[in-house]
Amino acid sequence: MASLRKKYDARGVYVFVMTPFKTTTNHKGHYQVDLNGVEKNIDHFSSIPGDKTMVLCGGSGEFSDLSPLEVRDIAQAAVAGAKGRCPIVSGIGHADKTAVSMAQAAQDVGCDAVLIMPHKPVIKRGDKAILERHIKIAKAIDIGMVPFRAPSQTLSIDLVSRFANMPEVVFIKEESGAVDWVRSGLRITKNAVPIVTGGGENMVPYYYLAGAVGFTTGMANITLKESIALHNAAIKSQWTKAMIWRDYFEPLTESRRTIGNAMLKSGLEMMGLAGGPIRASGKQLDASERRKVRRLLKTQKLL
């Protein structure tokens, strides 16, 4: 266990994989998870050269609209699709008991780590409850775990220091939007634990300059080669090249901001991969929106 963090190389692109759904519904009236689509998509992603990790059932993967059993099945399909070519991380969450059970299930199906999603009732109880939650999960598994620094759970410096002393913590995910915090976190922990940042491709050069070694991205569902090229430039401190790649992503980021994650699911479908509707809303792009997305993807040489 002491070498777990060292063994887990946190560098690279963290694809927050879209969960594909069928247009048919289950007995609860929810769109059914497309497990064959999950495996197919991960097979495609994992075959692309470069440092990358697949994160299933995160925010972009519609975690809040999935049951614990569905999360397990999605993780299992992803492990099958990856064939050992890249790490697989599964989101887990809900109340502590459920989170522990989900973490154990992720380990059982072959995941390399779990991302611990913030849980409001725990957050309200403060740092002690957050730390206890992570300790319970760490004791229940032998794979890595990832604390999540989010706008709703910013994690105090004291907590970050404690996480840095836990060998089970393979990296910390920072998505609070505080660019300078990355530098502060690394300085205070003496670079003991890697930091992987959110904010997508547009923020990568700034976060990497501060010391981040990886970034999370939903956009990489349709731009993984390009996202890896951005990572490669930034991790080598090739800032001019990194900024050129950053600018490449700006129109894509704006399109996603305007249309939402249905833009990425449609993009996946245009690439011959599995997408489907957004589960909670049923959103799928209409013909006009699809034409706009197709034109953009062609302009950016993605189709």
C-alpha positions, 0 to 999 in steps of 0.5 A: 500500500505504501507504494500505491501512489508511486505506482499510480502515475497521475500524469495525463488526460482524464476523460470524464466519459459520457454515459451512453443511454439507449432510447428505450426505458426501463421499468422506472421510465428511465433511459437504459444504460447502453453497456455495449456502448460503454465497452465500445467507446472505452475500447476506442478511447483506450487504443489512442496513444498517450497518457490517459485515464478513463473516469466513469460515472463522474459529473459528465457521466451523469453520476447523480442519475445512476444507481449504485448497481448501474455504476458498477455495471458501467465500470465493469464494461469499461474495464472490459473495453480498456483491456488493460491499456489505460487506468479506469477510475469510477465515481462513487458516492452517496452516504458513507455506507453506500460509498464504501459498498460502491468502492468495493464493487469498483475494486471487484470489477477491476478499477484502478481507483475511485473518485469520491463524489462530494455528498452534501450531508457530509459536507455540512458536518465539516472537515471531521466528517469528510476525513472520516468518510475518506478513511472509511473508504480507504480501509475498505479497498486496496486500490487508489482513491481520489478526494474531490475539491469542488465548489461545494467541497473546497477542502481546507488546507488541513484536510489536504495535508492529511490526504497527502499523508494517506498513501491511498490518495493517488491524487487530488482532483481540483475543480473549484476554479481556484487556479492559484490554489494548485500552487498553494496546495503543492507548496504546503504539502511539499509536492507530496500528492499530485493535483489533477485539475478541472476546467477543461482544456481552456485552463490547462496552461495556467494550471500546469504552470502552477504545478498540475500534472493532469486535467479532467475533461468531458471534451476529450470524449470527442477530442482525445488525440488533441487533448493529449497533444495539449497535455504533452505540450503543457507537461513539457512546459512548451507554453507557446505550443500549449497556448496554440492548443488551448486556443484550438479548443475555445470554439468547442468549449463555447459550443458545449457551453451553449448546447450542453453535454448533448453536444458531446453525445451527438459528436460521439454518434457522428464518430460512430460511437455510442451517445444517446439522450441525456438521462434526466432531460431526454435531451438530444440535439435537433436537426439544426443543432446537429448540423451546427455541431457537425460543421464545427467538428469538421472545421476542427478536423475531428470528422 
